[in-house]
Amino acid sequence: MLNWVPGGDHAPYYYAKKLGWYAKEGIDLNIEPGKGSALATQKVGAGANPIGLADMAGVLVAKGKGADTVAVYNVYANSPQGMYWLKSSGIKGVKDFPGKKIGNPAADGARVMWPALAKANGIDPKSVTWVNIDANGKLSALKAKAIDITTSFYNIHHVFQRELGDDMGFLAWRDAGLNPYGNSIIVNAKFLEANRPLIDKFVKVTQRAFAACVKTPEPCVQALVDANGALKYDNEFDNWKLVEVLMSDKFAREMALGIHEDGRMKADYELVREYIGLDKPFDVKTVYTNEFLDRSIKMPK
């Protein structure tokens, strides 16, 4: 189950499926569109879906509530979170946020993690006013100046660039002192225990597909568009090229593509514990494994 409706960031799954890579390993892959990381985590945790794609912060919160999931492959090594505003408003950066209105959905992950970003930049988290805006209404609300700032994932950065032009102000969280892991592939723990060889094959095919799409993105994006008729190739190609930025960190380049590095995972656990809260503490090493990764496959340096 995907984290959202199909888009450029999901191209590798469609590419590997189209080429028969999953089928060759005995995997009959059904790619189900999602409605947010929370639902994907919930369904995988309950065993309704064996495999899903979800934001790691939410996966950690769900684990604290008893959801039995294990992350087996990281997609976003860098946080996809970003803040957008109009330069003409006078805002130059995060230090100008106090006193401003930030609009996004009430349960948006950026709103939940805002106290951490504020603290990292010496700002009082309560110095901004939050405005509830539907996900599809964020850009229009910003253009209409109903809000001063909004939040969005980096892989649709090109949409903001197109709509706002030279007046676009932007801050990537990863450049502002806060860079937790983003989306990862998670597996139901009981399913993993009963089907370890199958998950090993699934991860290795998926890792190979992501590497292939970095090397030659055109056929990957075409496979995505072929499987999802409403999508436009140019838009999803731009989306994918931004995803490549999110996939690459020191550990993806030096250790393995898709790796969850121990030190980063420990830091993410502490971040979630402090700013979101965990119902029940747990050993963070129980929520991820790197055992299925092919260590020879790395992001290009």
C-alpha positions as CSV (number, residue, x, y, z in Angstrom):
1,M,0.0,0.0,0.0
2,L,1.4,3.4,-1.0
3,N,1.5,6.4,1.2
4,W,-0.6,8.5,-1.3
5,V,-1.9,8.4,-4.8
6,P,0.6,7.3,-7.4
7,G,3.2,9.9,-8.3
8,G,6.8,10.3,-9.5
9,D,8.2,9.0,-6.2
10,H,6.5,5.6,-6.8
11,A,7.9,5.1,-10.4
12,P,10.4,2.3,-9.4
13,Y,7.7,-0.1,-8.2
14,Y,5.8,0.3,-11.5
15,Y,9.0,0.0,-13.5
16,A,10.1,-3.3,-11.8
17,K,6.5,-4.7,-12.1
18,K,6.3,-3.8,-15.8
19,L,9.7,-5.5,-16.5
20,G,8.6,-8.6,-14.6
21,W,11.3,-8.3,-11.9
22,Y,8.8,-9.0,-9.1
23,A,7.1,-11.8,-11.0
24,K,10.4,-13.5,-11.7
25,E,11.0,-13.8,-8.0
26,G,7.5,-15.2,-7.4
27,I,6.0,-12.0,-6.1
28,D,2.5,-11.0,-7.4
29,L,2.7,-7.3,-6.5
30,N,-0.5,-5.4,-6.2
31,I,0.2,-1.6,-5.9
32,E,-2.6,0.0,-3.9
33,P,-3.0,3.8,-3.8
34,G,-2.9,5.3,-0.3
35,K,-4.5,8.1,1.7
36,G,-1.7,9.1,3.9
37,S,1.1,7.6,5.9
38,A,-1.1,7.1,9.0
39,L,-3.5,4.8,7.1
40,A,-0.7,2.8,5.5
41,T,1.0,2.3,8.9
42,Q,-2.4,1.3,10.5
43,K,-3.2,-1.2,7.8
44,V,0.3,-2.8,7.8
45,G,0.3,-2.8,11.6
46,A,-3.0,-4.6,11.7
47,G,-2.0,-7.1,9.0
48,A,-4.6,-5.9,6.5
49,N,-1.7,-5.1,4.1
50,P,1.6,-7.0,4.4
51,I,3.7,-4.2,3.0
52,G,3.3,-0.4,3.0
53,L,5.0,2.9,2.5
54,A,4.9,5.4,5.3
55,D,6.7,8.3,7.1
56,M,9.2,7.0,9.7
57,A,8.1,9.5,12.4
58,G,4.5,8.1,12.2
59,V,5.8,4.6,12.1
60,L,7.7,5.2,15.4
61,V,4.5,6.7,17.0
62,A,2.5,3.7,15.9
63,K,5.1,1.3,17.3
64,G,4.6,3.1,20.6
65,K,0.9,2.3,20.4
66,G,1.6,-1.3,19.7
67,A,1.6,-1.5,15.9
68,D,3.9,-4.4,15.0
69,T,5.8,-3.1,11.9
70,V,9.4,-3.3,10.7
71,A,11.0,-0.9,8.2
72,V,13.0,-2.8,5.6
73,Y,13.9,-0.1,3.1
74,N,14.3,3.7,3.3
75,V,13.2,5.8,0.4
76,Y,13.6,9.4,1.7
77,A,17.0,9.6,3.4
78,N,16.4,13.4,3.7
79,S,13.3,15.0,5.1
80,P,10.9,16.0,2.3
81,Q,9.4,18.8,4.5
82,G,9.6,22.3,3.2
83,M,8.1,25.8,4.0
84,Y,6.8,28.1,1.3
85,W,6.0,31.8,1.3
86,L,5.8,34.9,-0.9
87,K,9.0,36.9,-1.0
88,S,6.9,40.0,-1.5
89,S,5.5,39.5,2.0
90,G,8.9,40.5,3.4
91,I,9.7,37.1,4.8
92,K,13.3,36.2,4.2
93,G,13.6,33.0,6.3
94,V,12.6,31.1,9.4
95,K,13.6,33.9,11.7
96,D,10.8,36.0,10.2
97,F,8.1,33.4,11.0
98,P,7.0,34.7,14.4
99,G,3.7,36.5,14.2
100,K,2.8,34.9,10.9
101,K,0.0,32.5,9.9
102,I,1.0,29.1,8.6
103,G,-1.7,27.1,6.8
104,N,-1.9,23.3,6.3
105,P,-4.1,20.4,7.3
106,A,-4.7,20.0,11.1
107,A,-3.0,16.6,11.3
108,D,-0.1,17.5,9.0
109,G,3.2,16.0,10.0
110,A,4.9,19.4,9.5
111,R,2.6,20.9,12.1
112,V,3.3,18.1,14.6
113,M,7.1,18.5,14.1
114,W,7.1,22.3,14.1
115,P,8.3,22.6,17.7
116,A,11.5,20.8,16.8
117,L,12.2,23.0,13.8
118,A,11.4,26.1,15.9
119,K,13.7,25.0,18.7
120,A,16.5,24.2,16.2
121,N,16.3,27.8,15.0
122,G,15.9,29.6,18.3
123,I,12.2,30.4,17.8
124,D,9.3,30.1,20.3
125,P,7.0,27.3,18.8
126,K,3.9,29.2,20.0
127,S,4.9,32.4,18.1
128,V,3.1,31.4,14.9
129,T,-0.7,31.0,14.3
130,W,-1.8,27.8,12.6
131,V,-4.7,27.9,10.1
132,N,-6.5,24.8,9.0
133,I,-6.2,24.5,5.2
134,D,-7.1,21.5,3.0
135,A,-4.1,19.9,1.3
136,N,-5.3,20.9,-2.1
137,G,-6.0,24.5,-1.0
138,K,-2.6,25.4,0.4
139,L,-1.2,27.0,-2.7
140,S,-4.3,29.0,-3.6
141,A,-4.6,30.2,0.1
142,L,-0.9,31.4,-0.1
143,K,-1.5,33.2,-3.4
144,A,-4.6,34.9,-2.0
145,K,-2.6,35.9,1.1
146,A,-5.1,34.2,3.4
147,I,-2.0,32.7,5.0
148,D,1.6,33.8,5.1
149,I,3.4,30.5,4.9
150,T,2.5,26.9,4.0
151,T,4.2,23.5,4.1
152,S,4.7,20.9,1.4
153,F,6.8,17.9,0.4
154,Y,9.8,18.7,-1.7
155,N,8.9,16.4,-4.6
156,I,6.2,18.8,-5.7
157,H,8.6,21.8,-5.4
158,H,8.3,22.3,-9.2
159,V,4.5,23.0,-8.8
160,F,5.3,25.9,-6.4
161,Q,8.0,27.2,-8.7
162,R,5.6,27.2,-11.6
163,E,2.8,28.9,-9.7
164,L,4.8,31.4,-7.7
165,G,7.7,32.1,-10.0
166,D,10.4,34.5,-8.7
167,D,8.2,35.5,-5.7
168,M,8.6,32.0,-4.2
169,G,10.3,31.8,-0.8
170,F,11.4,28.4,0.3
171,L,13.1,26.7,3.3
172,A,14.0,22.9,3.3
173,W,13.9,21.5,6.8
174,R,16.9,19.4,6.0
175,D,18.9,22.7,5.6
176,A,17.4,24.2,8.8
177,G,18.8,21.8,11.4
178,L,16.0,19.2,11.2
179,N,16.5,16.1,8.9
180,P,14.6,13.0,10.2
181,Y,14.1,10.1,7.8
182,G,11.0,10.4,5.6
183,N,9.2,7.6,3.8
184,S,10.3,4.0,4.3
185,I,8.9,0.6,3.2
186,I,7.4,-1.2,6.2
187,V,6.3,-4.8,6.6
188,N,3.9,-6.4,9.1
189,A,6.2,-8.1,11.7
190,K,4.3,-11.4,11.7
191,F,4.2,-11.5,7.9
192,L,8.0,-10.8,7.9
193,E,8.7,-13.7,10.3
194,A,6.6,-16.1,8.2
195,N,7.9,-14.9,4.8
196,R,11.5,-13.8,5.3
197,P,12.8,-15.2,2.0
198,L,10.0,-13.4,0.1
199,I,10.7,-10.1,1.8
200,D,14.4,-10.5,1.0
201,K,13.5,-10.9,-2.7
202,F,11.1,-8.0,-2.6
203,V,13.6,-5.6,-1.0
204,K,16.4,-6.5,-3.4
205,V,14.2,-6.1,-6.5
206,T,12.9,-2.7,-5.1
207,Q,16.5,-1.5,-4.3
208,R,17.6,-2.5,-7.8
209,A,14.6,-0.7,-9.3
210,F,15.4,2.5,-7.4
211,A,19.0,2.4,-8.5
212,A,17.9,1.8,-12.1
213,C,15.6,4.7,-12.0
214,V,18.4,7.0,-10.8
215,K,20.6,5.9,-13.6
216,T,17.9,6.0,-16.4
217,P,14.7,7.7,-15.2
218,E,12.9,8.0,-18.5
219,P,11.6,4.4,-18.8
220,C,10.7,4.4,-15.1
221,V,8.5,7.4,-15.3
222,Q,7.0,6.1,-18.5
223,A,6.0,2.8,-16.7
224,L,4.4,4.9,-13.9
225,V,2.4,7.0,-16.5
226,D,1.4,3.9,-18.5
227,A,-0.1,2.3,-15.4
228,N,-1.8,5.6,-14.2
229,G,-3.5,7.2,-17.2
230,A,-4.3,10.5,-15.5
231,L,-0.6,11.4,-14.8
232,K,1.4,13.6,-17.1
233,Y,4.9,12.4,-18.0
234,D,6.7,15.8,-17.8
235,N,5.2,16.6,-14.4
236,E,6.1,13.2,-12.9
237,F,9.6,13.3,-14.4
238,D,10.2,16.6,-12.6
239,N,8.8,15.0,-9.4
240,W,11.2,12.0,-9.8
241,K,14.3,14.2,-10.2
242,L,13.4,16.0,-6.9
243,V,12.9,12.5,-5.3
244,E,16.5,11.7,-6.2
245,V,17.7,14.6,-4.0
246,L,15.7,13.2,-1.1
247,M,17.2,9.7,-1.6
248,S,20.8,10.8,-1.2
249,D,22.6,11.1,2.1
250,K,26.1,10.2,3.2
251,F,25.0,6.7,4.3
252,A,23.0,6.0,1.1
253,R,26.1,7.0,-0.9
254,E,28.7,5.1,1.2
255,M,26.9,2.2,2.9
256,A,23.8,1.1,0.8
257,L,20.9,2.6,-1.0
258,G,17.8,2.3,1.3
259,I,19.7,2.0,4.6
260,H,18.4,3.1,8.0
261,E,21.6,4.2,9.8
262,D,21.7,3.3,13.5
263,G,22.7,6.8,14.7
264,R,20.1,8.6,12.7
265,M,17.4,6.2,13.8
266,K,18.3,6.7,17.4
267,A,18.2,10.5,16.9
268,D,14.8,10.2,15.2
269,Y,13.4,8.1,18.1
270,E,14.5,10.8,20.6
271,L,13.0,13.5,18.4
272,V,9.6,11.8,18.2
273,R,9.7,10.9,21.9
274,E,10.3,14.6,22.8
275,Y,8.0,16.4,20.4
276,I,5.2,14.0,19.5
277,G,5.3,11.5,22.4
278,L,5.3,7.8,22.6
279,D,2.6,5.9,24.4
280,K,5.1,3.1,25.3
281,P,8.9,3.3,24.9
282,F,10.7,0.6,22.9
283,D,14.1,-0.4,21.6
284,V,14.3,1.6,18.3
285,K,16.3,-1.3,16.7
286,T,13.1,-3.4,16.8
287,V,11.4,-1.1,14.3
288,Y,13.9,-1.5,11.3
289,T,16.3,-3.9,9.7
290,N,19.0,-3.5,7.0
291,E,19.5,-7.3,6.6
292,F,17.8,-7.5,3.1
293,L,19.8,-4.7,1.4
294,D,22.4,-5.5,-1.3
295,R,25.4,-3.5,0.1
296,S,26.9,-3.2,-3.4
297,I,24.1,-0.9,-4.5
298,K,24.7,2.7,-3.5
299,M,23.5,6.2,-4.5
300,P,26.0,7.8,-6.9
301,K,28.4,10.2,-5.2
